[in-house]
């Protein structure tokens, strides 16, 4: 059912003229869903520039700065599969290759309840829109009080090493790109359910740029990304301007939470 914008708790956050997520049953709403589904099917990515208003973006950048002392700093090496190194294969094999990831994560419970992206994330309209684009009968916001919505800052020297996601899809909102570096690079469809394509993966890890794409990410961009089969990373940030974005977590179960080990790794504490 269509809602008046005055009744929405996020009307100041989303450009509803371009992206009518409050009125998905309308012709414009259905067209938006269809366009997003087509883009996602073609490339594994759907990037909606200007989804978040400039005022909301500026406020999220301010909040990230205000909460920087609450951010958990992580700096570690890992395999591209987030699994232990396979010591039975050559050092150049993808199962043995190690990369570095360094970032600063602000957990959900630190983000003020009136923060623009928290208000948007907690709305049923955004959840319904994402479910429709992903063709999910139902989708739930994460039940994890730390991981449901996070703010991630990449300071100079920080990066996200090459990896495949362990989840089917991810949702991100960009607030502030770095002046230099901090690019989100990916190779779509590099592996499949039936074939890991280790030879092709190894080529990318050794520097082959064939098929490499850059995910557009201006301030205010909402991005759908199917990272389970797309190898991707964020290049090291250079210069003084940090890269700041949010990851929005959803699942097909209402009780989805991180296990304690992963929670300690990402946030330095557990929610239990």
ZIBEL-V414594 format. One record per residue. N is the residue number from 0. RES is the residue in one small letter. PHI is phi in whole degrees, -180 to 180 (none if undefined). Layout:
n=(N	N)
res=(RES	RES)
phi=(PHI	PHI)
This chain:
n=(0	1	2	3	4	5	6	7	8	9	10	11	12	13	14	15	16	17	18	19	20	21	22	23	24	25	26	27	28	29	30	31	32	33	34	35	36	37	38	39	40	41	42	43	44	45	46	47	48	49	50	51	52	53	54	55	56	57	58	59	60	61	62	63	64	65	66	67	68	69	70	71	72	73	74	75	76	77	78	79	80	81	82	83	84	85	86	87	88	89	90	91	92	93	94	95	96	97	98	99	100	101	102	103	104	105	106	107	108	109	110	111	112	113	114	115	116	117	118	119	120	121	122	123	124	125	126	127	128	129	130	131	132	133	134	135	136	137	138	139	140	141	142	143	144	145	146	147	148	149	150	151	152	153	154	155	156	157	158	159	160	161	162	163	164	165	166	167	168	169	170	171	172	173	174	175	176	177	178	179	180	181	182	183	184	185	186	187	188	189	190	191	192	193	194	195	196	197	198	199	200	201	202	203	204	205	206	207	208	209	210	211	212	213	214	215	216	217	218	219	220	221	222	223	224	225	226	227	228	229	230	231	232	233	234	235	236	237	238	239	240	241	242	243	244	245	246	247	248	249	250	251	252	253	254	255	256	257	258	259	260	261	262	263	264	265	266	267	268	269	270	271)
res=(x	x	x	x	x	x	x	x	x	x	x	x	x	x	x	x	x	x	x	x	x	x	x	x	x	x	x	x	x	x	x	x	x	x	x	x	x	x	x	x	x	x	x	x	x	x	x	x	x	x	x	x	x	x	x	x	x	x	x	x	x	x	x	x	x	x	x	x	x	x	x	x	x	x	x	x	x	x	x	x	x	x	x	x	x	x	x	x	x	x	x	x	x	x	x	x	x	x	x	x	x	x	x	x	x	x	x	x	x	x	x	x	x	x	x	x	x	x	x	x	x	x	x	x	x	x	x	x	x	x	x	x	x	x	x	x	x	x	x	x	x	x	x	x	x	x	x	x	x	x	x	x	x	x	x	x	x	x	x	x	x	x	x	x	x	x	x	x	x	x	x	x	x	x	x	x	x	x	x	x	x	x	x	x	x	x	x	x	x	x	x	x	x	x	x	x	x	x	x	x	x	x	x	x	x	x	x	x	x	x	x	x	x	x	x	x	x	x	x	x	x	x	x	x	x	x	x	x	x	x	x	x	x	x	x	x	x	x	x	x	x	x	x	x	x	x	x	x	x	x	x	x	x	x	x	x	x	x	x	x	x	x	x	x	x	x	x	x	x	x	x	x)
phi=(none	-68	-118	-74	-62	-67	-89	-89	-86	-135	-60	-87	-98	-109	-78	-74	-68	-86	-130	-78	-71	-83	-142	-68	-76	-74	-61	-65	-64	-67	-66	-61	-61	-62	-65	-66	-62	-65	-65	-67	-67	-75	-127	78	-138	-135	-116	-109	-72	68	-64	-96	-67	-56	-67	-68	-61	-61	-67	-68	-65	-63	-64	-60	-68	-64	-100	-59	-73	-91	-72	-89	-90	-124	-151	-150	-104	-161	-82	-71	-106	55	-130	-59	-60	-84	-84	-94	-116	-60	-62	-86	-69	-53	-74	-110	-66	-116	-130	-115	-129	-140	-162	-129	-112	-100	-73	-55	-71	-91	-79	-57	-64	-97	-62	-51	-74	-69	-61	-69	-58	-82	-86	-69	-63	-65	-60	-66	-64	-63	-61	-65	-65	-84	58	-102	-59	-152	-139	-121	-71	-60	-90	-82	-71	-105	-102	-56	-139	-129	-111	-114	-116	-108	-84	-50	94	-76	-161	-122	-66	-51	-167	-103	-70	-90	-109	-66	-148	-138	-123	-133	-126	-93	-107	-147	-71	-73	-65	-145	75	69	-81	-93	-106	-152	-121	-70	57	-76	-133	-137	-62	-99	-148	-78	49	-58	-61	-68	-63	-61	-61	-64	-64	-91	112	-69	-100	-61	81	-72	-127	-111	-79	-60	-157	-75	-55	91	-80	-99	-127	-93	-144	-94	-99	-68	-114	-110	-71	-153	-159	-112	-69	-56	-79	-123	81	-95	-91	-73	-88	-128	-148	-123	-110	-108	-105	-135	-158	-94	-122	-77	-108	-68	-146	-72	-77	-62	-62	-67	-64	-62	-67	-82	-128	73	-162	-115	-93	-95)
